[in-house]
Amino acid sequence: MNRWALFRVKNAMILANLISNVIGVCVVLFLSQTIRPSDTEVTQLTHRINQVFIPCAFLLPMALTLLYEKPIRSYLGKASLLRPVSEKERVDARRRLLNEPFFLIALDMGVWVAAAVIYSAVFWSYAAGWTTVQTAFLLNSHTGLITTTVAFFVFEFTMQRRVIPHLFPEGGLSTTPGTLRIRIRTRLVAFLFASNLVPFVTFLYAVHSSFQSHGDPLEILEQLQVSIISQALIFMGVGIWLVILVSSNMTRPLQEIVRVLQEVRSGLFENKVRVTTNDEIGYTGDVINEMTEGLKERDFIREVFGKYVSEEIRDEILSGRVTLDGELRQVTILFADLRNFTPMVETTPPKQVVKIINSYFKEMEEAIKQHHGLVLQYIGDEIEAVFGAPIHRTDHPVLAVRAAVEMKERLKTVNQELNLRGFPSLFHGIGIHTGEVLAANIGSPERLSYALVGDTVNLASRVQGLNKEFGTEILITAATRGALNGDFSLRVLPSTPVKGKSGSVELYAVE
C-alpha cells in the first residue's frame, strides 16, 4: 500500500464524519430559511457565536477522533511497512474500528446538543426572546438529529469499502471481542428513523414556527406551503441517497455470498466471501468461508485417499456407507513378497534401491486397484492386500486371482526396464487365501489403520512363503479354488502342512 492509499485509509472515517456534518448543516440551513423569516439582530448574534463555536465544534471532535484512532493508525502504519504486529495490537485496532461508528455518532450528537445549549443560553442572556431561544435550541437539535442519521449510514459505507478490508483481510469480524454490532434490525430501525421520524419532526417544526409568526395569515400559509414543499424535495433527495447507501451496504455482502456459493456448487473452493460486517450477514459469510475450507480439505483428502485405494472404495468410505468399527467379513487375502531382494539392496546405492522397489510397488498396486482390491500395508518388500472389504463383493476370490495374474505380467514389464538399466530381474511369490476375518480400524486414538485380523490373514502369509518350496509364483488354497470358475489354469500340488494349522492345506499353483 503506497503512501497516498495509506493516507486515504487512515483518514477515511474522519472524512466521512466531516461529510456527514457538512451535509447535516447544509440541509438544516436550507430548511431554516424556509421555516422563519430572517431576523437581523439574531443573525448578527448568531454570526458572532459561529465564529467561536464552529471551529471548536470541528477541531475538538477531530482531535478526539485522532486520539481514539491511535491504535488503528499505528496498526495500519506497521502493516503497510510490513513490520511485525503483536496480536494485542491487532485485536485492539480491530476492536476500535468496529466500535468507531458508535463513538463518532455519540460524539456528533454531543457536539450538537452542546450547540443547542450554548446558542440558547447566549440568546437568552442577550434577551433575544423566548421564540428565538426556542428556535435556536430546536434548530441545533434538529441539525444533530439529521447529522447523526446521515453519519450512521456514511460510516458503515466507508468502513465496509475503505477500512475493514485492510484490518480484516480474512473476515472474522464477528469473532472480535468487546465490540458492538450493527445488526440488520439496527439498520432497518435507523432507516425508518431517517425516512419517517426526521421528516416528521421537520414538518412539525415548520408548522410550529408558522404558528409563532405574526403577520398576514395568507402570507404565513403561503410560506408554510413553500416550506413543506421544499422540505419534501430535500428529504426525497436525501432519502434516495440513503436508499443507495443502505442497499449497497446490505446487497453487496449478499452478492458476495451468492457468488461464492455458485462457485462451490461448481466444485470450486478457492474463493472466499469478502466479509466486511459483523452482523448476521457477516457471520453467514464467515460460516460459508469455514464451510468452503472444510469442503476444500475434504476434496483434498478425497483426492489423496484415491491414490491409496480405488475410487470406488474411496467414495464408499468417505460417504459413510462402510462400517469401520469392527465386523466379520468373508474376504480374500493376497500377500506378495519379493524374492532374493536383500543381495540387491547390499550391492545397489540406496537411492536406486528406493526407485526400484517403488516402481515395483506402483505396478503391483495398480494391478490390485484395477481389480477392486485394497492395499492394506507395505511390510518391507511385502504387500498385503484384501478383496471383498471394506466394500462387500461376492466375486472377491476371482478378483484376487485375476489381480495376481496381472501382477505376474506387470512384473515382466518392470524387469524389462530394470534389465535395460543394467539391474537384475526381480522375482516374487504371491499367496492367496479366502476366509473370515475381523475387519476394523485398529490403532491408538492418534493413529488408526484399516486392518484385518484372523487366521485367514496368517494362512495367506504362510501360503505366500510356500512359493519358495514349490518354485512357484502364485499359490492359492482350496478355499479360494472352490470359488473360481474355469478361466484359470491351475496345477494341483501336494497337500502341505502349514505352521499354526493342525492339518495339511490343499494348494494350487496358478500357471
Secondary structure, 3 states (H helix, E strand, C coil): CCHHHHHHHHCHHHHHHHHHHHHHHHHHHHHHHHHCCCCHHHHHHHHHHHHHHHHHHHHHHHHHHHHHCHHHHHHHHHHHCCCCCCHHHHHHHHHHHHHHHHHHHHHHHHHHHHHHHHHHHHHHHCCCCHHHHHHHHHHHHHHHHHHHHHHHHHHHHHHHHHHHHHHCCCCCHHHCCCCCCCCHHHHHHHHHHHHHHHHHHHHHHHHHHHHHCCCCHHHHHHHHHHHHHHHHHHHHHHHHHHHHHHHHHHHHHHHHHHHHHHHHHCCCCCCCCCCCCCCHHHHHHHHHHHHHHHHHHHHHHHHHHCCCCCHHHHHHHHCCCCCCCCEEEEEEEEEEEEECHHHHHHHCCHHHHHHHHHHHHHHHHHHHHHCCEEEEEEECCEEEEEECCCCCCCCHHHHHHHHHHHHHHHHHHHHHHHHHCCCCCCEEEEEEEEEEEEEEEEECCCCEEEEEECHHHHHHHHHHHCHHHHCCCEEEEHHHHCCCCCCCCEEEEEEEECCCCCCEEEEEEEC
